[in-house]
Amino acid sequence: MRLSTIYKSRVAGDGSTLADALGETIRERRLQLGLSQAEIGDPLSRAFVSLVENGRVTPSLGSLTLISEHLGLAPWELLWLVNRRMTRR
């Protein structure tokens, strides 16, 4: 059965628990490393990284991979941290 776009947006879209936890985790790691949004997003825009950190956008797998590598993490490590944050709520 196909999931509707509305359902997918509610689960992973703007303001979802996943989007919020992902954004918080990325921001926390970035600040720990003393990096700017532009540095972890390059070649993505600083504005895009801001949207991700604020839970407004869920990045594609390619963008998530790029950001995680700039944070010194493998993509699975970033998602593991996000999962931990989500299960503590």
C-alpha positions in Angstrom: 0.0 0.0 0.0 1.4 3.4 -0.9 1.6 6.1 1.8 0.1 9.4 1.0 2.2 12.5 0.7 0.2 14.0 3.6 1.1 11.0 5.8 4.8 11.2 4.8 4.9 14.9 5.5 3.4 14.4 9.0 6.0 11.7 9.8 9.1 13.4 8.4 8.1 16.8 7.2 8.1 20.3 8.6 7.9 20.3 12.4 7.7 16.5 12.7 9.4 14.8 15.6 12.0 13.4 13.1 12.8 16.8 11.5 13.0 18.4 14.9 15.3 15.7 16.4 17.5 15.7 13.2 17.9 19.5 13.3 18.7 19.6 17.0 21.3 16.9 16.7 23.0 18.6 13.7 23.0 22.0 15.5 24.4 20.5 18.7 27.2 18.6 16.9 28.0 21.7 14.8 28.3 23.9 17.8 30.5 21.3 19.6 32.9 21.4 16.7 32.8 25.2 16.5 31.7 25.2 12.8 29.4 27.5 11.0 26.3 26.5 9.1 28.1 27.4 5.8 31.0 25.1 6.7 28.9 22.0 7.4 26.7 22.6 4.3 29.2 23.5 1.7 28.3 23.3 -1.2 24.7 23.5 0.2 23.6 27.0 1.2 23.7 28.3 4.8 20.0 29.0 4.5 19.3 25.3 3.7 21.3 24.2 6.7 19.3 26.7 8.9 16.0 25.2 7.6 17.3 21.7 8.5 18.5 22.8 12.0 15.1 24.4 12.7 13.1 21.3 11.7 11.6 23.0 8.7 13.2 20.7 6.0 14.2 17.1 6.1 17.3 16.7 3.8 17.6 14.1 1.1 19.9 11.2 1.7 22.7 12.9 -0.4 22.4 16.1 1.6 22.3 14.2 4.9 25.4 12.3 3.9 27.3 15.5 3.0 26.3 17.2 6.3 27.2 14.2 8.4 30.6 13.9 6.8 31.3 17.6 7.5 30.3 16.9 11.1 32.9 14.1 11.2 30.2 11.3 11.4 29.1 8.5 9.1 25.5 8.9 8.1 24.5 6.0 10.2 26.2 7.6 13.3 24.2 10.8 12.8 20.9 8.8 12.4 21.8 6.7 15.5 22.2 10.0 17.5 18.9 11.2 16.1 17.2 8.0 17.1 18.6 8.3 20.7 17.3 11.8 20.9 13.8 10.7 19.7 13.6 7.8 22.2 14.5 10.1 25.1 11.4 12.3 24.5 
